Amino acid sequence: MTHSTRFSRLVALQSKLIFGGLIASLTATYTFAQSHDNHSNSAPFAPVIATEYLPKNIIYLIGDGMGPAYTTAYRYYADNPQTKSVEKTIFDQLLVGMSSTYPDDDTYVTDSAAAATALATSYKSYNGAIAVDHQHGALPTIFEIAKAQGKNTAIIVTSQINHATPASFLAHNESRRNYDQIADSYLSNLVHKRPVADLMLGGGTQYFVRADRDLTIEFQEFGYQYADQLTELNSIDSLPALGLFAPKGLPAAIESNDPLRLTTMTAKALELLSQQDAPFIAMVEASQIDWCGHSNDIACAMTEMHDFAKTLALAKRYVDSHPDTLLIATADHSTGGLTLGRDGTYQWQGQLLHQVHSLPRSIAKLIMETPNVLNDLNAFSVFLRPHISIDIEDRKLDGLRKKLNSRLAQHKAEQIITDDLKQAIDKLTYTGWTTGGHDAIDVPVYAYGKGALYFRGHKDNTEIASTLIQMVQDERYRQTPTQ
């Protein structure tokens, strides 16, 4: 079929439709087909966005490593056991589709850098790439495009702010591992002589306050407010601003003084962005869902998911009061090959995870410091109760104690004990894992607010980005900052 024939049929179909949303979706389908016919596979999808669906503001949320097993697990973890039905979560309420995540190679399994590059630029690249192509040429990011139009930009993460995902929105580097270079580039990759991000909240002081250079001082010379404690977040009262609240990533939610720290930071970011006249785009990442997945730590993962769920609900409330805003959420990939149910047993006991109060690695560290807690069953039971309050029959608990005690003299005993504790929790809850890395499973897509209909159905991660970039480019705000 020729392009002209396809287009004629498309126009005929459109004339029969009365809903603007259906017309917009069909037009975008034609544009996508045409782009794939005319260009190579690396060409970004370029939708046509109807003017009435162009959002002023965009809240772009990413659950790092959050495959569909995580959102399913969270539904059962968050379920009210006092009711007969299983309550829907915020993820269930906002689900509109799924997304493929493969990188630009033949592995089908992406890392966070390649996935974030796709989500930030609409182009696929190699694993490890920070917004560059295979020749290390810079790929323009949605933040750079927005900034060039005078819009405000914000990064809110629970990792260090120069980690793979935030870096792919703000920098260009051949390797995600070049943390110092990436941090330095936040002050050299400028748009209109200003840093790309107007607000950055997360961790990473060890990369920004170094013996050779203190980037926080240089940011303050650019007029940025700076805070280095999460408890000082409210001292930031205007943009631009930088908040670095940990040497690397923030403390895990399960052990944090503020287990909803992503929600807290996002609330502050939306407050600051709303004070501005210019539209904004904010990228919010629940970074440590992925870290829990790599560690095969289900209790860790569910507490990170809870923080992300509260953040997503906060963003939805913001859209409800600011209907010119789009909420778009997805994951960069899935991590760990998580399964709910194991060893042929038809059940998952996720509710027990509410009785896990510490990371297994923290419990293991305490055991190594005070090994006498493994001397007898009573001592072990008293020691374990503040950390894991699940009722475990004495025979099984004593078996665990003996196993841990046998590890004390082994090489890397602390890591082995950590793994033993995680596996004990997995057996109690019937949780399974297939890998300590990523997997190729498609990830969920959530959308709400102005323009949400453009994300329905199955999308590649590049299509999500290209649609958002088109929205940023077409939205009519144009204000070049004072030179």
Residue, then its C-alpha position, 0 to 999 in steps of 0.5 A: m500500500t502506498h503512503s498516499t493510499r494509506f493516508s486517503r483511507l485514514v482521512a476517510l476513517q477520520s471523517k466518521l469519528i466524532f471524538g477528538g481523542l480518537i482522531a488524535s490517536l489515529t493521526a498519531t498511528y499514521t505518523f508512526a507508520q509513515s516514520h517507520d516506512n521512511h526511516s531506519n529503526s533508530a528514527p524516533f516516533a513523531p506524533v501529531i498532538a492535537t492542540e487541546y491535548l497539549p499539557k502546560n506542565i509534565i510530571y514524568l515519574i520513573g520506577d527504576g526496575m519496577g516491572p509488573a510483578y512489583t506493582t502486582a506484589y504491591r497490590y497484595y502487600a497494601d491490601n486490607p486483609q479485613t475486607k473480602s475484595v482486594e483493593k485497587t492501588i494507585f497503579d491499578q487506577l492509572l494503568v493505560g498500557m505497557s512498554s518495551t525497553y530493549p536497548d540498541d543491540d541484540t540482547y533485549v535486556t537493557d541497563s538503566a543508562a540505555a533505558a533512561t537515554a531512550l526515555a529522555t531523548s527518544y533514541k535507543s543506544y547501548n547499555g551504559a550510554i548517557a544520552v549519547d549514540h554509538q559514536h558518543g555523539a550527544l542526543p538532545t534530551i527533553f530537559e535541554i529542549a524544555k530549557a531552551q524554551g524557557k521552561n523550568t526543569a526539576i530532577i527528584v530522585t532517591s539515588q545520587i543525582n548523577h546516577a544513570t537515570p537523572a544523568s541521562f536527562l541532564a548530561h552526555n557521557e560515554s559511560r554511566r560509571n564516570y560519576d565525577q565527569i557527569a557531576d562536573s558536566y552539570l555545570s558545563n552543559l549549559v542552555h542559555k548560559r544556565p545549568v539544565a536543571d533548575l531544581m535537583l533533589g537527591g543524594g550524591t555529596q561525595y561526587f559534588v563535594r570533592a578534594d579537587r572541586d566543590l561543585t556546590i559552591e559553584f552552583q551557589e555562584f549560579g544563584y542556587q540555594y543549597a541544602d545538604q540535609l533532608t531535614e533542611l528541605n524547607s529552607i529552600d524557598s525559591l528556584p534555582a536550588l540544589g539539595l544533596f541529602a546523602p553521600k550517594g543514594l538516600p537511606a533505604a525507605i525501610e530504615s529511613n527517618d522519613p520512609l516517604r522521602l521521595t514523596t516529601m521531596t516531590a511535594k516540595a518540588l511541586e510547591l517550588l515549581s508552582q511559584q513560577d510563571a513558566p511551565f515545568i517538566a519534572m522527572v521523579e525517580a523511585s531509584q531504589i526499587d531497582w537496588c532492592g531488586h538487584s539485592n533480591d530483597i522483597a521487603c526492601a522493594m515493597t517499602e520503596m514501592h510504598d513511597f513511590a505509590k504515595t508519590l504517584a498519588l501526590a502527583k495525581r492530586y496535583v493534576d486534579s488541582h492543575p488540569d493543564t498538567l500531564l502525569i506520565a509514569t513508567a519503569d525503565h526496565s524490570t529487575g530480578g525476575l521477581t515471582l509471587g509464588r515459589d516451589g510449586t506452592y500456590q500462595w504468596q504471603g506478602q502481608l508478612l513483609h509488614q513485619v520486616h523492619s530492617l534490611p537483612r544486610s543491617i541485621a547481618k552486620l549486627i550479628m557480626e558485631t555481636p555473634n553471641v546472639l546466635n548462642d541459643l534460641n532464646a538469645f536469637s529470638v530476642f535479638l531478631r524480634p525488633h528486626i523481623s517480628i514474623d511468628i516463626e515456629d521454634r524448630k525453623l527459627d533454631g534451624l536458621r540460627k544454626k545455619l547463621n552460626s555456621r557462617l561466622a567463620q566463613h569468608k565473606a560471612e556477613q554477605i552470606i548471612t545477609d543472603d541467608l536472611k533474605q532467603a528465609i524471608d523469601k521462603l516465609t512469603y513464597t517469593g521467588w527470583t530468577t536473577g540478580g540483574h535486569d530482565a526483558i519483561d515489558v513494563p507498565v505505563y501510567a498516564y493521567g491528565k491533559g494528553a494522557l490518551y496519547f500513551r494508551g496501549h503498547k508503546d516502546n520507551t522511545e515512543i513515550a519520550s518522543t510524544l513528550i518531546q513533541m508536547v514540550q515543543d508544541e506547547r506555546y510558551r516561549q520565553t528566552p531567559t535574559q542573557 
